[in-house]
């Protein structure tokens, strides 16, 4: 099949870019002809070139960017893709406009956040020109069906995939990243990735202060602040909670397997917007004990107490209790980590995701009587 993967974001500090590139590379490895259309980024261009994938940089300046619309339309005429798979709202809008007079065999839309559809974007999902909406969890599927009044059969769940060979605990040394950041080798490290309000990083700091009040030897690492304002906000909030010297703020990283391998417990306290938290999935693949909020589709991943701790969003007592539980019973935490890796390998791996995408594309094309 000839496949366009389209996403206006291009930096590998966001999960959507990782998942888009994973799909592009996985399909390319299976001998499909893949083209990535995105904003220019040297890292994305370099990775695409290394993988042998065509990369076309476009402005994606606005939802009515005529330059991008015309460029996509020209590429559709020239390359005649069987499938267009868009991964965010702007690429969705621009690709629909670009193919107004030249529909493709399969037009697939990704939806990875749990915010309801509104009067302003509902029509983009309901149009008959969109063949399938791919959601990253059942919870988002329900939101799309209810808020968008979309037929349930039009929405398909394809869980985001984890590279279980890269996120393999046998590959990484727990001390490596710690040495880089001068984190004591013997400290018990809690880690959260994502510094947006709805990711709940402040809630993690608050609960960590409860844990730290009981004794020494614990530390919190918050990863992927996007600006100096973010870093200062972390330092200020940690200081206000009396744990300023125990909280380490870390810049965005492109070596997340190495970073997560340094943690003893990975936490995500999101209270809105999330699908399934990617770093929780990756931490589970690394056999780390995890604590996640029952937000978005996290319940589908952290499906039982045997694989991790699931707590209510914005419930400080519950979050603190789960963080204490991981610290206090290391044997139970290690057993949960081992079971967590098995769960990801068996249901949330990269290869499973590529299998499902490949079958989905083919089923749409075959349903229209088009070879793929």
N, C-alpha and C positions, 0 to 999 in steps of 0.2 A: 504494500500500500504506500501511497504518497501522502505524507502527513505533515501538516503545519501545526506546530506548537506555538501559541501566541500568548505573550504576557508582557504587559508594560513595565513591570518591575524587572530589574536585571542584576541586582546585587545579592550575593549569597548570604546576606544577613537576615533574610526572611525565608520562612518555610516554603512559601509558594514557589520561589525560584528553585529551591532544592528539588521540590516535587516535580516541577515542570521539566527540569533538566534530567531528573531520574527517568521520567517517562520517555523523553527524547532519546536518551542514550540507550535505554532498555529496548526500545523499538528498533533503533538503528542496529543494535547487536543482533536482532532477529531478521536482519536483511530488509527492513523497510526503509524507504527513502524519506528522511526526516529533515525538515527545515525549521529552525527557530527564528521567530520574529520577535524582537524585543528592543528596548532602549540599549544604546551602546554601553558596554562595560567591558573593560579589558579582561577581567577574570572570566566572564561568561564567554567572550569571544575566544579566549585561549583554551578554555575547556572544550568548547565546541570543536575548535580546530583539531585539538588532540584526539577527540573522539571520532573525527571524520564526519561531523554533522555540519550542514550548511547553516550559516548564521547571517541574518539580515538585520542590521541595526536601523531602527526607525524612530522618529521623534516621540510619538504618543503624547503630544503636547497637551491635548484636551480631548473631550468626548466628541468634538466636531473638527478634529485636526484633518483638514483636507489633504495635506501632504501624505499623511499616513494612510488615509482611506485610498487615495489614488495608487500608492505604492502597493498596498495589499491587493487591490483590484488587478494591477498589472501582473503581480506575481501569480495570482490565481489563473490569469489567462495564459501565462507562460508555462507554469509548472503543472497546472491542472491537478491540484491535490484531490485525493479521494476524501480526505478527512481534514477538517479544521477543528482543533481543540483549543478553546480559549480558557484562560485561568483566572482572570480578574474582570471587574466591571468595565473598565475602559477598553480593554482588548475585545470584550464581548460586543460592546457598542460599535466600535470601529470596524470589526470584522463583519458584523451584520450589514452595516452600511456599504462596505466594500463589495459584498456579494449580493447586493440587492437584485441585480440583473443577471447574475451568474451564480446561482446556488451550487454548493458542492454536494457530494454524495452523502456525507455525514457531518453535521455541525453539532459539536459537543461542547457543553459549558460546564466548567468546574465551579463548585461552590464549597468553600472551606470554612465559612464562618456561620455562626448560628443566629445572626441578626435577621429579624423577619424582613420579608420583601415588603415594599411600600408602593403606593400609587405611582411613585416616580420611577421605579425600576421593574415593576411586576410584568409589564408588557413584554420586556426583553426575554423573559422566561416562558411566557405563555404562547408566544408566536409559534406558528407551525413550522417556521424555518429552523427552529432549534429542535433537533431530533432527540437528544437526551440531555438531562442535567445529571452530572455526576457529583454526588455529595460524599464527603469523607467519613460520614457516620450516619446511622439511622436517625439520630436525633435531628440532624440538619435536614434530612429527608422529610421528616414530619413537619418541620418549620416551613419548608418550601411548599409542600402540598397544602398546608393550612393557610399560610399568609399569602401565598401566590395563587391559590385556587388552581393549582396545576394537577392534572391527572397523575395519580400515584404511579402508574406504569411508565410514565415519562421520566421518572426520577430513579436513578440507579445508585446504589451504594458501592463505592470502590474505596476501601480503606487506603490511606496513605501508606507507602511502603518504607520499610527500614532495610538498609543494607546490613544484613546480619553477619556478613563476613567482615565488613569494616568495623561494625559495632560488636566486636567479639572480645570478651574480657581477656582471653588468652593473648591478645595482641598488644595490650597496653600495660604500662607500669604506673601504678597509682601514685608513685612519688614524682613522676616526671614533671607534670604541670605544676605541682606544688613547689618544686624547687625553683621553677621560673618565677613564681609569684611570692616566694619566701613564706609559704604557708607551712607551719610545722608539720613534720611527717606524722607525728603521733596524734594530732588534733582530730576530733571527729568533725567532719566537714559536711554541712548541709549546703545544697546548691540549688538555686533557681535561675532559669534562663528567661530573659524578657523583662524589659524595664518600661512597661506601659502601665498606666493606671489600672486598666481592666485585667492585667496579668496578676495583680494582687501582690506585687513585690513588697508594698508597705505592710500588708497583712503578714507576710512571711517574717519581716523584721520584727514586728510586734510579738509574734509567737516565739521567734528565736530569743527575744529578750527574756521570755518566761523560762526557756530552757537554760539560758546562760546564767540566770539568777541563782540556779541551784548549785553551780560549781564551775570549775575551770575546765579547759581542754576541749572546748567546742568553738566552732567558727562557722560563719555564714559567707558564702561566695555568691554574689549576684552578677550574672554575666549578660553582656550585650547592651550596655548603656550606649545610646546613640549620640550623645552630645556632652559637652562639659556641664551644661545645666543639669542633665540627668545625673552625672557623677556627683555634683554638689548636692543635689536633692537626696541622693542615697546617703551621703556622708552626714548631712544635716539630720535626716530622720533617724539614722542609727545613733547619732550623738544624743538626740532628744530622748531616745529610749534607753540610754545608758550602755550601749554596746558599740560605740564608735570604733573602738580599737579591735573589735572582733568581727567586723564586716569588711570584706574585700570587694571592691567594685572592679569589674573586668570589662574591657572593651569588646566589641564584636569579634568573633573568632571564626576562622574557617577550618579549625581542627577540633570540632566538637567531640569526636570520639575520645581524643586525648584529654580534653577538658573534663568531660563527664566521668572519665575513668578515675579521676582524682577524688571524686566525691564518695562519701559514705552513705548519703541519702540524698535523693533528688526530689525536690518539692515543686509543685506548681499550684498556686493559690488563685488561679483565674476565677473571676466572678462574672464574666460576660464575653461574648464574641467568639469564644473558642470553638473549634471542632473537636478534634482529639489532639491533645497537646503533643507535638512532635518530640520534644525533648524528654517527655515522660516515656514515650515509646522507645526512644533510643537508649535511655537509661535502663529500661527493662531489658533490652537486648544485651546490655552490658552486665546484666545480673545484679543491678543495683536495687536496693529497696526504695520504693517510691511512695510519696504522699501526694495525692492529687485531689482537687475539689470535684464534686459531683456537678460538673458544669459542661455544657455541650455534650459531646459523645464520650467523655472520659470514662463513664460507667461501662461502655462497651469494651474498653481496653482493660481497665482495672476492674475486672468483672467479679472478683471475689476476694475475701480477706487472704486467701492463699497466695495471691500475686501482688498485693499492695494494700495501701490504706487509702480509702476514699472518704472524704469529709465534706460537710456542707460548706458552700461558699460563705465567706465573711463570718465564719463561726470561730472566733479566736480560741475558745476553750477546746473545741474539737481538733483544730489544727495543732495546737500546742500538745494536746494529749497524744496525737499520732506521732509527732516528732519525738516526744518522750519515749513512746513505745519502741520506736526504732533504735533509739539510743540505749534503752534499758535491757532489751532482750536481743543481743547480737545474733544469737543462734537462730531465733525465729526470723529476724530480718534477713539473714543470709539465705535461709530456706525460701523465703518469699522471693528474693532476688533470683534464685535458681529457677523457681517456677515461672517467674515473670519472663525470663529469657525463653523458656519453652513456649510460652503463650505467643510471644512475638514471632518466633521462628515458624510456628504452626499456622498463624493467622494474619500476621501483619508484615510479612516480608516483602522486599522489592520484587522478587520473582512472582509472587502471588498477584501483586498489583499489576504487573505488566501482562500476565496471563489474562486478567480480567479486562484490561483495556483493549487488548488485541481482540478478544472475543466480542466485546461490545462494538468496536468499529466494524468488524466483519458482519455481525448480525444486522446492523443498520444498513450496510451496503447490500447485503443479500436480500433484505426485506424490500429494497427498492429495485431489485433486479440488476444491481451493479456489481461487477467483479471487483474484488479487492485483494 
